[in-house]
Amino acid sequence: MKTAYIFPGQGAQFVGMGKDLYDSNEGAKALFERANEILGFRITDIMFDGTEEDLKQTKVTQPAIFLHSVILAKALGESFKPSMVAGHSLGEFSALVSAGALSFEDGLKLVAKRANAMQKATEQEPGTMAAILGLADVVVEEICAEIQEVVVAANYNCPGQLVISGSVAGVDAACEKLLAAGAKRALKLNVGGAFHSPLMEAAKQELQAAILEVDIQIPICPIYQNYDACAYQEPVAIKENLIAQLTGAVRWTQTVQTMLADGAESFVEVGPGAVLQGLVKKVDRQIPTSSASLTA
């Protein structure tokens, strides 16, 4: 049975995330404490007992989701046997660590650098994102290309749901045209910046050096990367795709389709929430999905 393990990205966080792991598993507790040391602040205090506002800061959110996902995967031990892995945006880093391509420490340091670089980029180049519902991807792409301001297709989440990203003026202009073209809804998202767009170029440059320096091993199974939705195990290609990811689109719809074509028979989501399971079901209603659990 080919099982695909999938790892969520930003937006999946909730107060209390990971506390059951910390309390019930000694190995997990040790990893959380190691993370507190690496980060230089007690992220566990914010994850377990902080406010939603505290948890929403990019420098907290990204490491928090990464830690919840990776530590849960490690706590699964022998029962974690992926045939293939993928992660949505930030989740790609969780997938790489869980599949043995990156060490826990290197993965966490990269995620912290990524979060800080993205935060800085949003301050330098303010932008926003919007979810477009009920239009074909090609129509969204064509309308974005017509806009004079910066606006691109950023997250191909599932058929009929595509997130656009760019300058505030660009996203506003695109939303107006997309609604006129028949979109059911154009929902501005409560995000800090224009993620996965050209406005993240400064973050990409900052993170590139760190990614090139880090040691990436051949993962235990193929990882399907956001940049082009293809399977990789070769470390140099994995690094190139990770670098391109910050300004490139998250091709999640295509990733799920490729994994299904390559024989995935079930999908297990590792980390907070169940958003990705819902997106997988939008691609194939029949495919079994579940959340990873120590009690399963």
C-alpha atoms as a printed R data frame, in Angstrom:
    type eleno elety resid chain resno       x      y       z
1   ATOM     1    CA   MET     A     1   0.000  0.000   0.000
2   ATOM     2    CA   LYS     A     2   1.559  3.296  -1.093
3   ATOM     3    CA   THR     A     3   1.037  5.939   1.598
4   ATOM     4    CA   ALA     A     4   1.714  9.633   0.959
5   ATOM     5    CA   TYR     A     5   2.571 11.696   4.032
6   ATOM     6    CA   ILE     A     6   1.722 15.400   3.702
7   ATOM     7    CA   PHE     A     7   2.753 18.351   5.880
8   ATOM     8    CA   PRO     A     8   0.763 21.580   6.386
9   ATOM     9    CA   GLY     A     9   1.925 25.170   6.006
10  ATOM    10    CA   GLN     A    10   1.193 28.511   7.609
11  ATOM    11    CA   GLY     A    11  -2.407 28.936   8.767
12  ATOM    12    CA   ALA     A    12  -2.712 25.495  10.392
13  ATOM    13    CA   GLN     A    13  -1.554 26.733  13.818
14  ATOM    14    CA   PHE     A    14  -3.726 26.801  16.951
15  ATOM    15    CA   VAL     A    15  -3.089 27.563  20.626
16  ATOM    16    CA   GLY     A    16  -2.253 24.340  22.468
17  ATOM    17    CA   MET     A    17  -0.686 22.695  19.413
18  ATOM    18    CA   GLY     A    18   1.831 20.000  20.329
19  ATOM    19    CA   LYS     A    19   1.128 20.025  24.067
20  ATOM    20    CA   ASP     A    20  -0.215 16.453  24.082
21  ATOM    21    CA   LEU     A    21   2.993 15.317  22.354
22  ATOM    22    CA   TYR     A    22   5.180 17.179  24.858
23  ATOM    23    CA   ASP     A    23   3.300 15.746  27.840
24  ATOM    24    CA   SER     A    24   3.041 12.145  26.662
25  ATOM    25    CA   ASN     A    25   6.327 11.390  24.892
26  ATOM    26    CA   GLU     A    26   9.787 11.830  26.425
27  ATOM    27    CA   GLY     A    27  11.537 11.901  23.049
28  ATOM    28    CA   ALA     A    28   9.152 14.587  21.829
29  ATOM    29    CA   LYS     A    29   9.670 16.639  25.006
30  ATOM    30    CA   ALA     A    30  13.460 16.526  24.500
31  ATOM    31    CA   LEU     A    31  13.107 17.755  20.903
32  ATOM    32    CA   PHE     A    32  10.806 20.621  21.916
33  ATOM    33    CA   GLU     A    33  13.329 21.686  24.584
34  ATOM    34    CA   ARG     A    34  16.152 21.463  22.041
35  ATOM    35    CA   ALA     A    35  14.113 23.729  19.764
36  ATOM    36    CA   ASN     A    36  13.744 26.289  22.564
37  ATOM    37    CA   GLU     A    37  17.561 26.345  22.870
38  ATOM    38    CA   ILE     A    38  18.153 26.661  19.109
39  ATOM    39    CA   LEU     A    39  15.607 29.476  18.689
40  ATOM    40    CA   GLY     A    40  16.740 31.378  21.787
41  ATOM    41    CA   PHE     A    41  13.206 31.750  23.160
42  ATOM    42    CA   ARG     A    42  10.638 29.355  24.622
43  ATOM    43    CA   ILE     A    43   8.453 28.787  21.589
44  ATOM    44    CA   THR     A    44   6.720 25.993  23.523
45  ATOM    45    CA   ASP     A    45   5.271 28.584  25.949
46  ATOM    46    CA   ILE     A    46   3.674 30.417  22.994
47  ATOM    47    CA   MET     A    47   2.508 27.203  21.300
48  ATOM    48    CA   PHE     A    48   0.922 25.729  24.432
49  ATOM    49    CA   ASP     A    49  -0.303 28.795  26.343
50  ATOM    50    CA   GLY     A    50   0.159 31.917  24.193
51  ATOM    51    CA   THR     A    51  -2.519 34.033  22.552
52  ATOM    52    CA   GLU     A    52  -3.655 33.594  18.955
53  ATOM    53    CA   GLU     A    53  -2.046 36.963  18.233
54  ATOM    54    CA   ASP     A    54   1.325 35.774  19.605
55  ATOM    55    CA   LEU     A    55   1.105 32.597  17.558
56  ATOM    56    CA   LYS     A    56   0.259 34.519  14.358
57  ATOM    57    CA   GLN     A    57   3.652 36.260  14.201
58  ATOM    58    CA   THR     A    58   5.500 34.790  11.211
59  ATOM    59    CA   LYS     A    59   8.677 34.233  13.270
60  ATOM    60    CA   VAL     A    60   6.608 32.078  15.673
61  ATOM    61    CA   THR     A    61   4.060 30.503  13.317
62  ATOM    62    CA   GLN     A    62   6.485 28.914  10.896
63  ATOM    63    CA   PRO     A    63   8.794 27.226  13.457
64  ATOM    64    CA   ALA     A    64   5.742 26.203  15.534
65  ATOM    65    CA   ILE     A    65   4.051 24.345  12.653
66  ATOM    66    CA   PHE     A    66   7.376 22.831  11.597
67  ATOM    67    CA   LEU     A    67   8.032 21.563  15.134
68  ATOM    68    CA   HIS     A    68   4.563 20.095  15.593
69  ATOM    69    CA   SER     A    69   4.820 18.226  12.258
70  ATOM    70    CA   VAL     A    70   8.412 16.991  12.529
71  ATOM    71    CA   ILE     A    71   8.262 15.941  16.181
72  ATOM    72    CA   LEU     A    72   5.000 14.058  15.550
73  ATOM    73    CA   ALA     A    73   6.592 12.252  12.569
74  ATOM    74    CA   LYS     A    74   9.607 11.299  14.715
75  ATOM    75    CA   ALA     A    75   7.353 10.145  17.579
76  ATOM    76    CA   LEU     A    76   5.547  7.790  15.181
77  ATOM    77    CA   GLY     A    77   8.780  5.771  15.036
78  ATOM    78    CA   GLU     A    78   8.507  2.526  13.072
79  ATOM    79    CA   SER     A    79   4.928  3.265  12.006
80  ATOM    80    CA   PHE     A    80   6.153  6.247   9.923
81  ATOM    81    CA   LYS     A    81   6.743  4.513   6.582
82  ATOM    82    CA   PRO     A    82   6.150  6.962   3.744
83  ATOM    83    CA   SER     A    83   6.181  5.858   0.119
84  ATOM    84    CA   MET     A    84   6.298  9.555  -0.802
85  ATOM    85    CA   VAL     A    85   6.097 12.935   0.990
86  ATOM    86    CA   ALA     A    86   5.101 16.513   0.189
87  ATOM    87    CA   GLY     A    87   4.504 19.708   2.131
88  ATOM    88    CA   HIS     A    88   2.484 22.851   1.439
89  ATOM    89    CA   SER     A    89   4.911 25.811   1.331
90  ATOM    90    CA   LEU     A    90   6.545 25.790   4.805
91  ATOM    91    CA   GLY     A    91   5.472 22.123   5.055
92  ATOM    92    CA   GLU     A    92   8.086 21.222   2.435
93  ATOM    93    CA   PHE     A    93  10.773 21.749   5.115
94  ATOM    94    CA   SER     A    94   8.874 19.488   7.537
95  ATOM    95    CA   ALA     A    95   8.626 16.848   4.803
96  ATOM    96    CA   LEU     A    96  12.373 17.009   4.104
97  ATOM    97    CA   VAL     A    97  13.317 16.567   7.774
98  ATOM    98    CA   SER     A    98  10.793 13.782   8.311
99  ATOM    99    CA   ALA     A    99  12.114 11.948   5.230
100 ATOM   100    CA   GLY     A   100  15.709 12.182   6.481
101 ATOM   101    CA   ALA     A   101  17.001 14.710   3.926
102 ATOM   102    CA   LEU     A   102  17.636 17.426   6.527
103 ATOM   103    CA   SER     A   103  18.638 17.140  10.181
104 ATOM   104    CA   PHE     A   104  16.200 18.397  12.820
105 ATOM   105    CA   GLU     A   105  18.593 21.194  13.841
106 ATOM   106    CA   ASP     A   106  19.362 22.335  10.284
107 ATOM   107    CA   GLY     A   107  15.697 22.214   9.339
108 ATOM   108    CA   LEU     A   108  14.661 24.343  12.303
109 ATOM   109    CA   LYS     A   109  17.425 26.897  11.686
110 ATOM   110    CA   LEU     A   110  16.418 27.183   8.017
111 ATOM   111    CA   VAL     A   111  12.743 27.611   8.913
112 ATOM   112    CA   ALA     A   112  13.618 30.337  11.464
113 ATOM   113    CA   LYS     A   113  15.756 32.134   8.848
114 ATOM   114    CA   ARG     A   114  12.981 31.754   6.268
115 ATOM   115    CA   ALA     A   115  10.393 33.220   8.647
116 ATOM   116    CA   ASN     A   116  12.606 36.209   9.517
117 ATOM   117    CA   ALA     A   117  13.528 36.809   5.861
118 ATOM   118    CA   MET     A   118   9.856 36.726   4.831
119 ATOM   119    CA   GLN     A   119   8.926 39.091   7.668
120 ATOM   120    CA   LYS     A   120  11.590 41.572   6.519
121 ATOM   121    CA   ALA     A   121  10.516 41.270   2.882
122 ATOM   122    CA   THR     A   122   6.894 42.048   3.785
123 ATOM   123    CA   GLU     A   123   8.040 45.201   5.575
124 ATOM   124    CA   GLN     A   124  10.152 46.297   2.588
125 ATOM   125    CA   GLU     A   125   7.555 45.368  -0.068
126 ATOM   126    CA   PRO     A   126   4.030 45.442   1.402
127 ATOM   127    CA   GLY     A   127   1.585 43.157  -0.344
128 ATOM   128    CA   THR     A   128  -1.356 40.858   0.162
129 ATOM   129    CA   MET     A   129  -3.074 37.693  -1.102
130 ATOM   130    CA   ALA     A   130  -6.633 36.694  -2.071
131 ATOM   131    CA   ALA     A   131  -8.390 33.361  -2.584
132 ATOM   132    CA   ILE     A   132 -10.234 33.110  -5.885
133 ATOM   133    CA   LEU     A   133 -13.059 30.563  -5.902
134 ATOM   134    CA   GLY     A   134 -14.885 29.018  -8.844
135 ATOM   135    CA   LEU     A   135 -12.720 29.955 -11.822
136 ATOM   136    CA   ALA     A   136 -10.458 27.801 -13.997
137 ATOM   137    CA   ASP     A   137  -6.746 28.229 -13.218
138 ATOM   138    CA   VAL     A   138  -5.983 29.384 -16.762
139 ATOM   139    CA   VAL     A   139  -8.537 32.223 -16.522
140 ATOM   140    CA   VAL     A   140  -6.991 33.441 -13.250
141 ATOM   141    CA   GLU     A   141  -3.505 33.283 -14.782
142 ATOM   142    CA   GLU     A   142  -4.571 35.228 -17.882
143 ATOM   143    CA   ILE     A   143  -6.291 37.990 -15.900
144 ATOM   144    CA   CYS     A   144  -3.323 38.368 -13.525
145 ATOM   145    CA   ALA     A   145  -1.043 38.727 -16.572
146 ATOM   146    CA   GLU     A   146  -3.190 41.640 -17.826
147 ATOM   147    CA   ILE     A   147  -2.782 43.692 -14.625
148 ATOM   148    CA   GLN     A   148  -0.099 46.398 -14.723
149 ATOM   149    CA   GLU     A   149   0.755 45.979 -11.024
150 ATOM   150    CA   VAL     A   150   2.514 42.922  -9.511
151 ATOM   151    CA   VAL     A   151   0.017 40.046  -9.093
152 ATOM   152    CA   VAL     A   152   0.517 36.331  -9.774
153 ATOM   153    CA   ALA     A   153  -1.088 32.949  -9.155
154 ATOM   154    CA   ALA     A   154   0.578 31.818  -5.910
155 ATOM   155    CA   ASN     A   155  -1.175 28.767  -4.404
156 ATOM   156    CA   TYR     A   156  -2.919 26.173  -6.585
157 ATOM   157    CA   ASN     A   157  -4.751 24.662  -3.595
158 ATOM   158    CA   CYS     A   158  -7.369 22.478  -5.295
159 ATOM   159    CA   PRO     A   159  -9.555 22.609  -8.424
160 ATOM   160    CA   GLY     A   160 -11.579 25.829  -8.244
161 ATOM   161    CA   GLN     A   161  -9.451 27.420  -5.496
162 ATOM   162    CA   LEU     A   162  -6.418 29.455  -6.464
163 ATOM   163    CA   VAL     A   163  -4.727 32.077  -4.276
164 ATOM   164    CA   ILE     A   164  -3.256 35.147  -5.950
165 ATOM   165    CA   SER     A   165  -0.464 37.263  -4.474
166 ATOM   166    CA   GLY     A   166   1.102 40.660  -5.141
167 ATOM   167    CA   SER     A   167   0.935 44.362  -4.350
168 ATOM   168    CA   VAL     A   168  -2.238 45.593  -2.665
169 ATOM   169    CA   ALA     A   169  -3.169 47.556  -5.800
170 ATOM   170    CA   GLY     A   170  -2.432 44.548  -8.017
171 ATOM   171    CA   VAL     A   171  -4.505 42.121  -5.954
172 ATOM   172    CA   ASP     A   172  -7.402 44.601  -5.690
173 ATOM   173    CA   ALA     A   173  -7.417 45.185  -9.451
174 ATOM   174    CA   ALA     A   174  -7.239 41.448 -10.170
175 ATOM   175    CA   CYS     A   175 -10.069 40.653  -7.725
176 ATOM   176    CA   GLU     A   176 -12.314 43.174  -9.467
177 ATOM   177    CA   LYS     A   177 -11.598 41.665 -12.913
178 ATOM   178    CA   LEU     A   178 -11.875 38.075 -11.683
179 ATOM   179    CA   LEU     A   179 -15.295 38.698 -10.133
180 ATOM   180    CA   ALA     A   180 -16.408 40.290 -13.395
181 ATOM   181    CA   ALA     A   181 -15.128 37.180 -15.213
182 ATOM   182    CA   GLY     A   182 -17.361 34.935 -13.105
183 ATOM   183    CA   ALA     A   183 -15.424 34.059  -9.952
184 ATOM   184    CA   LYS     A   184 -17.823 32.958  -7.188
185 ATOM   185    CA   ARG     A   185 -15.773 34.802  -4.581
186 ATOM   186    CA   ALA     A   186 -12.544 36.788  -4.224
187 ATOM   187    CA   LEU     A   187 -11.561 36.732  -0.565
188 ATOM   188    CA   LYS     A   188  -8.716 38.936   0.652
189 ATOM   189    CA   LEU     A   189  -6.619 36.894   3.120
190 ATOM   190    CA   ASN     A   190  -5.413 38.077   6.511
191 ATOM   191    CA   VAL     A   191  -1.727 37.670   5.724
192 ATOM   192    CA   GLY     A   192   1.300 39.855   6.309
193 ATOM   193    CA   GLY     A   193   2.604 39.950   2.757
194 ATOM   194    CA   ALA     A   194   2.690 38.778  -0.835
195 ATOM   195    CA   PHE     A   195   4.048 35.271  -0.287
196 ATOM   196    CA   HIS     A   196   5.102 33.177  -3.316
197 ATOM   197    CA   SER     A   197   5.300 36.247  -5.548
198 ATOM   198    CA   PRO     A   198   8.124 38.373  -7.010
199 ATOM   199    CA   LEU     A   199   7.780 40.633  -3.940
200 ATOM   200    CA   MET     A   200   9.547 37.883  -1.934
201 ATOM   201    CA   GLU     A   201  12.743 38.299  -3.980
202 ATOM   202    CA   ALA     A   202  14.658 39.862  -1.043
203 ATOM   203    CA   ALA     A   203  13.714 36.893   1.169
204 ATOM   204    CA   LYS     A   204  14.769 34.468  -1.555
205 ATOM   205    CA   GLN     A   205  18.202 36.120  -1.846
206 ATOM   206    CA   GLU     A   206  18.661 36.049   1.930
207 ATOM   207    CA   LEU     A   207  17.676 32.391   2.261
208 ATOM   208    CA   GLN     A   208  19.587 31.182  -0.790
209 ATOM   209    CA   ALA     A   209  23.011 31.297   0.894
210 ATOM   210    CA   ALA     A   210  21.723 29.366   3.931
211 ATOM   211    CA   ILE     A   211  20.120 26.663   1.752
212 ATOM   212    CA   LEU     A   212  23.252 26.284  -0.402
213 ATOM   213    CA   GLU     A   213  25.407 25.819   2.708
214 ATOM   214    CA   VAL     A   214  23.188 23.270   4.470
215 ATOM   215    CA   ASP     A   215  23.808 19.522   4.171
216 ATOM   216    CA   ILE     A   216  20.960 17.736   2.359
217 ATOM   217    CA   GLN     A   217  20.992 13.934   2.142
218 ATOM   218    CA   ILE     A   218  19.052 11.660  -0.224
219 ATOM   219    CA   PRO     A   219  15.603 11.269   1.443
220 ATOM   220    CA   ILE     A   220  14.174  7.820   2.294
221 ATOM   221    CA   CYS     A   221  11.476  8.320  -0.347
222 ATOM   222    CA   PRO     A   222  10.685 10.796  -3.145
223 ATOM   223    CA   ILE     A   223   9.649 14.311  -2.113
224 ATOM   224    CA   TYR     A   224   7.183 16.071  -4.407
225 ATOM   225    CA   GLN     A   225   8.219 19.714  -4.388
226 ATOM   226    CA   ASN     A   226   5.991 22.791  -4.634
227 ATOM   227    CA   TYR     A   227   7.924 24.480  -7.412
228 ATOM   228    CA   ASP     A   228   6.971 22.064 -10.199
229 ATOM   229    CA   ALA     A   229   4.996 19.268  -8.441
230 ATOM   230    CA   CYS     A   230   7.589 16.676  -9.473
231 ATOM   231    CA   ALA     A   231   9.309 13.980  -7.392
232 ATOM   232    CA   TYR     A   232  12.919 14.485  -6.287
233 ATOM   233    CA   GLN     A   233  15.564 12.651  -4.274
234 ATOM   234    CA   GLU     A   234  18.721 14.301  -5.623
235 ATOM   235    CA   PRO     A   235  20.090 16.845  -3.075
236 ATOM   236    CA   VAL     A   236  21.224 19.501  -5.596
237 ATOM   237    CA   ALA     A   237  17.790 19.574  -7.291
238 ATOM   238    CA   ILE     A   238  16.035 19.649  -3.896
239 ATOM   239    CA   LYS     A   239  18.069 22.736  -2.917
240 ATOM   240    CA   GLU     A   240  17.326 24.517  -6.208
241 ATOM   241    CA   ASN     A   241  13.593 23.921  -5.782
242 ATOM   242    CA   LEU     A   242  13.651 25.108  -2.163
243 ATOM   243    CA   ILE     A   243  15.292 28.363  -3.237
244 ATOM   244    CA   ALA     A   244  12.816 28.871  -6.098
245 ATOM   245    CA   GLN     A   245   9.877 28.147  -3.777
246 ATOM   246    CA   LEU     A   246   9.796 31.568  -2.077
247 ATOM   247    CA   THR     A   247   8.986 33.483  -5.264
248 ATOM   248    CA   GLY     A   248   7.394 30.544  -7.114
249 ATOM   249    CA   ALA     A   249   3.876 29.164  -6.838
250 ATOM   250    CA   VAL     A   250   2.777 26.342  -4.527
251 ATOM   251    CA   ARG     A   251   1.427 23.812  -7.029
252 ATOM   252    CA   TRP     A   252  -0.520 21.735  -4.528
253 ATOM   253    CA   THR     A   253  -3.297 20.597  -6.891
254 ATOM   254    CA   GLN     A   254  -0.680 19.354  -9.347
255 ATOM   255    CA   THR     A   255   1.366 17.747  -6.543
256 ATOM   256    CA   VAL     A   256  -1.605 15.664  -5.366
257 ATOM   257    CA   GLN     A   257  -2.443 14.729  -8.956
258 ATOM   258    CA   THR     A   258   1.148 13.584  -9.576
259 ATOM   259    CA   MET     A   259   1.260 11.560  -6.345
260 ATOM   260    CA   LEU     A   260  -2.003  9.852  -7.310
261 ATOM   261    CA   ALA     A   261  -0.640  9.130 -10.790
262 ATOM   262    CA   ASP     A   262   2.460  7.632  -9.136
263 ATOM   263    CA   GLY     A   263   0.328  5.211  -7.124
264 ATOM   264    CA   ALA     A   264  -0.556  6.948  -3.827
265 ATOM   265    CA   GLU     A   265  -3.381  4.928  -2.228
266 ATOM   266    CA   SER     A   266  -3.888  6.994   0.923
267 ATOM   267    CA   PHE     A   267  -2.790 10.348   2.354
268 ATOM   268    CA   VAL     A   268  -1.779 10.961   5.982
269 ATOM   269    CA   GLU     A   269  -1.499 14.568   7.200
270 ATOM   270    CA   VAL     A   270   1.247 15.110   9.803
271 ATOM   271    CA   GLY     A   271   0.908 18.244  11.924
272 ATOM   272    CA   PRO     A   272  -1.750 20.659  13.152
273 ATOM   273    CA   GLY     A   273  -5.184 20.766  11.534
274 ATOM   274    CA   ALA     A   274  -6.674 18.870   8.604
275 ATOM   275    CA   VAL     A   275  -6.666 21.497   5.829
276 ATOM   276    CA   LEU     A   276  -4.600 19.422   3.398
277 ATOM   277    CA   GLN     A   277  -6.898 16.416   3.738
278 ATOM   278    CA   GLY     A   278  -9.767 18.621   2.570
279 ATOM   279    CA   LEU     A   279  -7.743 19.802  -0.429
280 ATOM   280    CA   VAL     A   280  -6.793 16.220  -1.358
281 ATOM   281    CA   LYS     A   281 -10.481 15.241  -1.274
282 ATOM   282    CA   LYS     A   282 -11.233 18.084  -3.717
283 ATOM   283    CA   VAL     A   283  -8.812 16.432  -6.161
284 ATOM   284    CA   ASP     A   284 -10.080 12.854  -5.552
285 ATOM   285    CA   ARG     A   285 -13.136 12.282  -3.355
286 ATOM   286    CA   GLN     A   286 -12.512  8.515  -3.132
287 ATOM   287    CA   ILE     A   287  -8.948  8.575  -1.764
288 ATOM   288    CA   PRO     A   288  -8.638  7.718   1.971
289 ATOM   289    CA   THR     A   289  -7.177 10.513   4.130
290 ATOM   290    CA   SER     A   290  -6.352 10.694   7.838
291 ATOM   291    CA   SER     A   291  -4.392 12.605  10.476
292 ATOM   292    CA   ALA     A   292  -1.217 11.111  11.943
293 ATOM   293    CA   SER     A   293  -1.739 10.116  15.567
294 ATOM   294    CA   LEU     A   294   0.264  8.335  18.248
295 ATOM   295    CA   THR     A   295  -2.892  6.604  19.476
296 ATOM   296    CA   ALA     A   296  -4.002  5.294  16.087
